[in-house]
Amino acid sequence: MSSEPLKKPAEAELLYEADFFRWTQEQAEALRTRRLADLDWANLAEEIETVGRSDRSEIRSRLAVILLHLLKWRYQPGQRKGGWKASVFEQRVRIADLLEDSPSLHAYPAAVLAKEYRIARVKAADETGLPLERFAETCPFTLEEILDEAFLPEAAE
């Protein structure tokens, strides 16, 4: 922590644009010491909202990776790679961690599943070279299966 005094809000706003890391450290110190007059309220509120959006974005992204690999696992059994399995496991653990840290996001994966599946379906067709119609239009996996650390689908018939 810098030994310089904390910035006043107008100076803090300029620091926000010039040196974000230092801004975070000074704002944290102002919060800890309850120096409310030193807080850059507008940017603090924006950053806090960004953290929430970031968690949702991360869940969507990790869900998409799981879905893509599960589809490739199911529709290309002869091409299965250990990396797909490891990636699916990692994404599941990371989502579980996010949901543990933010229980209010527990329903979020279900809310975005259909959209993320549509994207994963197109990507799977592109990456496998299989026709899009080969992949089910709606997600063939339940959310419980998708998030189950041990689940891997059987080969498609």
C-alpha positions in Angstrom: 0.0 0.0 0.0 1.3 3.4 -0.9 2.2 5.8 1.9 0.6 8.7 0.0 -2.8 9.9 1.3 -5.9 8.6 -0.3 -7.3 10.5 -3.3 -10.3 12.7 -3.1 -13.2 11.4 -5.4 -12.3 13.6 -8.4 -8.7 12.5 -8.2 -9.7 8.9 -7.6 -11.8 9.0 -10.8 -8.8 10.2 -12.8 -6.7 7.5 -11.1 -9.4 4.9 -12.1 -8.6 5.6 -15.8 -4.8 6.0 -15.4 -3.9 3.2 -12.9 -6.7 0.8 -12.2 -4.8 -1.4 -9.8 -3.7 1.5 -7.7 -7.2 2.8 -7.7 -8.5 -0.6 -6.4 -5.9 -0.5 -3.6 -6.8 3.0 -2.6 -10.5 2.4 -2.7 -10.1 -0.7 -0.6 -8.1 1.2 2.0 -10.8 4.0 2.1 -13.5 1.3 2.6 -11.5 -0.4 5.4 -10.8 2.8 7.2 -14.4 4.0 6.5 -13.2 7.2 4.8 -16.4 7.7 2.9 -15.4 11.1 1.5 -12.5 9.4 -0.3 -14.6 6.9 -2.2 -15.2 7.0 -5.9 -18.8 5.9 -5.5 -19.8 5.7 -9.2 -16.9 3.6 -10.3 -17.1 1.4 -7.2 -20.7 0.6 -7.9 -19.9 -0.1 -11.6 -17.0 -2.5 -10.6 -19.2 -4.3 -8.1 -21.9 -4.8 -10.8 -19.2 -6.1 -13.1 -18.1 -8.8 -10.7 -21.7 -10.2 -10.7 -21.9 -10.1 -14.5 -18.5 -11.7 -14.7 -19.6 -14.7 -12.6 -22.6 -15.1 -14.9 -20.5 -14.9 -18.0 -18.0 -17.4 -16.6 -20.9 -19.9 -15.9 -22.2 -19.5 -19.4 -18.7 -20.0 -20.9 -17.9 -23.0 -18.8 -21.3 -24.6 -19.5 -20.7 -24.1 -23.3 -17.4 -25.9 -23.0 -19.0 -28.8 -21.2 -21.8 -29.1 -23.7 -19.4 -29.0 -26.7 -17.2 -31.7 -25.3 -20.2 -33.9 -24.2 -21.5 -33.6 -27.8 -18.2 -34.5 -29.3 -17.8 -37.4 -26.8 -21.3 -38.8 -27.7 -21.1 -38.3 -31.5 -17.4 -39.1 -32.1 -16.6 -42.1 -29.9 -13.7 -43.0 -32.1 -12.1 -39.6 -31.7 -12.4 -39.3 -27.9 -9.6 -37.6 -26.2 -8.6 -37.6 -22.6 -8.3 -33.8 -22.8 -12.1 -33.6 -23.4 -12.8 -35.6 -20.3 -10.3 -33.5 -18.2 -11.8 -30.3 -19.6 -15.3 -31.4 -18.7 -14.3 -32.3 -15.2 -12.5 -28.9 -14.7 -15.4 -26.9 -16.0 -17.8 -28.8 -13.7 -15.6 -28.1 -10.7 -15.2 -24.5 -11.6 -19.0 -24.0 -12.0 -19.6 -25.8 -8.6 -17.1 -23.4 -7.0 -18.9 -20.3 -8.5 -22.2 -21.6 -7.3 -20.8 -22.3 -3.8 -19.4 -18.8 -3.7 -22.7 -17.2 -5.0 -25.7 -19.4 -4.1 -28.0 -16.9 -5.7 -26.7 -18.0 -9.1 -27.8 -21.6 -8.5 -30.7 -21.3 -11.0 -28.6 -19.5 -13.6 -27.2 -22.6 -15.4 -30.7 -23.9 -16.1 -31.8 -20.4 -17.3 -29.0 -20.3 -19.9 -28.8 -24.0 -20.8 -31.0 -23.8 -24.0 -29.1 -20.9 -25.5 -25.7 -22.4 -24.6 -26.7 -25.7 -26.1 -27.7 -24.0 -29.4 -24.3 -22.5 -29.6 -22.5 -25.8 -28.6 -24.5 -27.7 -31.2 -23.4 -25.5 -34.0 -19.8 -25.5 -32.8 -19.9 -29.3 -32.4 -21.1 -29.7 -36.0 -18.4 -27.4 -37.2 -15.6 -29.1 -35.2 -16.6 -32.6 -36.0 -17.6 -32.1 -39.6 -20.9 -33.9 -38.9 -24.1 -32.4 -40.2 -25.9 -30.1 -37.8 -29.0 -32.3 -38.1 -27.1 -35.1 -36.5 -27.2 -33.3 -33.2 -30.5 -33.1 -31.3 -32.2 -29.8 -31.5 -32.8 -29.7 -27.8 -30.2 -30.6 -25.2 -30.1 -34.4 -24.8 -28.6 -34.1 -21.3 -30.2 -33.0 -18.1 -28.6 -30.2 -16.1 -27.9 -32.7 -13.4 -26.0 -34.9 -15.9 -24.1 -31.9 -17.3 -22.9 -30.9 -13.9 -22.3 -34.4 -12.6 -18.5 -34.9 -12.3 -18.8 -38.6 -13.3 -21.2 -38.3 -16.2 -20.1 -39.0 -19.7 -22.7 -39.9 -22.4 -22.8 -43.1 -24.3 -22.1 -43.1 -28.0 -25.0 -42.0 -30.2 -26.6 -44.7 -32.2 
